[in-house]
Amino acid sequence: MPRQKRPLTTGGIIFNILYTLAFPAIATFAFLYTVLVWILSIPSKIIAFVASKIKK
């Protein structure tokens, strides 16, 4: 049984374009969020390192 093609609508085209464009935006946001968390965690890593050296 052949599949029927869905009719092209303006909303469908806009949805497909936005859906495709969303992936780079999500990837960029995830990358920037990861970098920001890494940068903000540096002070606690330094404190933990210094505390471990003092304890020995």
NUMAR-531507 format. One record per residue (C-alpha): x, y, z; residue number from 1; chain; residue in three letters. Coordinates in Angstrom, 3 decimals, always signed. Example, Ala and Ser with C-alpha at 12.3 -4.5 7.8 and 13.67 -1.06 7.14 Angstrom:
! residues 2
+----------+----------+----------+-----+-----+------+
:       c1 :       c2 :       c3 : seq : mol : type :
+----------+----------+----------+-----+-----+------+
:  +12.300 :   -4.500 :   +7.800 :   1 :   A :  ALA :
:  +13.670 :   -1.060 :   +7.140 :   2 :   A :  SER :
+----------+----------+----------+-----+-----+------+
***
This chain:
! residues 56
+----------+----------+----------+-----+-----+------+
:       c1 :       c2 :       c3 : seq : mol : type :
+----------+----------+----------+-----+-----+------+
:   +0.000 :   +0.000 :   +0.000 :   1 :   A :  MET :
:   +1.690 :   +3.254 :   -1.100 :   2 :   A :  PRO :
:   +2.147 :   +6.059 :   +1.399 :   3 :   A :  ARG :
:   +0.196 :   +9.173 :   +0.662 :   4 :   A :  GLN :
:   +2.229 :  +12.351 :   +0.485 :   5 :   A :  LYS :
:   +1.283 :  +15.038 :   +2.936 :   6 :   A :  ARG :
:   +0.352 :  +18.324 :   +1.324 :   7 :   A :  PRO :
:   +2.906 :  +21.126 :   +1.592 :   8 :   A :  LEU :
:   +1.661 :  +23.909 :   +3.805 :   9 :   A :  THR :
:   +3.297 :  +27.153 :   +4.849 :  10 :   A :  THR :
:   +3.233 :  +26.065 :   +8.487 :  11 :   A :  GLY :
:   +4.843 :  +22.745 :   +7.627 :  12 :   A :  GLY :
:   +7.640 :  +24.420 :   +5.694 :  13 :   A :  ILE :
:   +8.293 :  +26.937 :   +8.488 :  14 :   A :  ILE :
:   +8.290 :  +24.130 :  +11.058 :  15 :   A :  PHE :
:  +10.819 :  +22.111 :   +9.051 :  16 :   A :  ASN :
:  +13.110 :  +25.123 :   +8.642 :  17 :   A :  ILE :
:  +12.985 :  +26.036 :  +12.342 :  18 :   A :  LEU :
:  +13.416 :  +22.395 :  +13.351 :  19 :   A :  TYR :
:  +16.546 :  +22.143 :  +11.223 :  20 :   A :  THR :
:  +17.963 :  +25.457 :  +12.471 :  21 :   A :  LEU :
:  +17.358 :  +24.557 :  +16.124 :  22 :   A :  ALA :
:  +20.076 :  +21.899 :  +16.249 :  23 :   A :  PHE :
:  +23.079 :  +24.267 :  +15.902 :  24 :   A :  PRO :
:  +21.501 :  +26.631 :  +18.428 :  25 :   A :  ALA :
:  +21.029 :  +23.831 :  +20.949 :  26 :   A :  ILE :
:  +24.574 :  +22.569 :  +20.375 :  27 :   A :  ALA :
:  +25.998 :  +26.081 :  +20.803 :  28 :   A :  THR :
:  +24.031 :  +26.630 :  +24.004 :  29 :   A :  PHE :
:  +25.172 :  +23.288 :  +25.425 :  30 :   A :  ALA :
:  +28.803 :  +24.060 :  +24.560 :  31 :   A :  PHE :
:  +28.701 :  +27.535 :  +26.119 :  32 :   A :  LEU :
:  +26.960 :  +26.204 :  +29.218 :  33 :   A :  TYR :
:  +29.632 :  +23.519 :  +29.620 :  34 :   A :  THR :
:  +32.443 :  +26.061 :  +29.234 :  35 :   A :  VAL :
:  +30.786 :  +28.424 :  +31.717 :  36 :   A :  LEU :
:  +30.401 :  +25.660 :  +34.319 :  37 :   A :  VAL :
:  +34.017 :  +24.614 :  +33.771 :  38 :   A :  TRP :
:  +35.270 :  +28.193 :  +34.234 :  39 :   A :  ILE :
:  +33.148 :  +28.792 :  +37.333 :  40 :   A :  LEU :
:  +34.334 :  +25.535 :  +38.901 :  41 :   A :  SER :
:  +38.028 :  +26.488 :  +38.688 :  42 :   A :  ILE :
:  +38.073 :  +28.295 :  +42.081 :  43 :   A :  PRO :
:  +36.625 :  +25.289 :  +43.888 :  44 :   A :  SER :
:  +39.148 :  +23.001 :  +42.173 :  45 :   A :  LYS :
:  +41.982 :  +25.283 :  +43.306 :  46 :   A :  ILE :
:  +40.646 :  +25.361 :  +46.872 :  47 :   A :  ILE :
:  +40.337 :  +21.562 :  +46.915 :  48 :   A :  ALA :
:  +43.882 :  +21.195 :  +45.571 :  49 :   A :  PHE :
:  +45.324 :  +23.577 :  +48.161 :  50 :   A :  VAL :
:  +43.342 :  +21.910 :  +50.950 :  51 :   A :  ALA :
:  +44.635 :  +18.487 :  +49.954 :  52 :   A :  SER :
:  +48.246 :  +19.764 :  +50.003 :  53 :   A :  LYS :
:  +47.801 :  +21.378 :  +53.430 :  54 :   A :  ILE :
:  +46.243 :  +18.219 :  +54.888 :  55 :   A :  LYS :
:  +49.299 :  +16.063 :  +54.022 :  56 :   A :  LYS :
+----------+----------+----------+-----+-----+------+
***
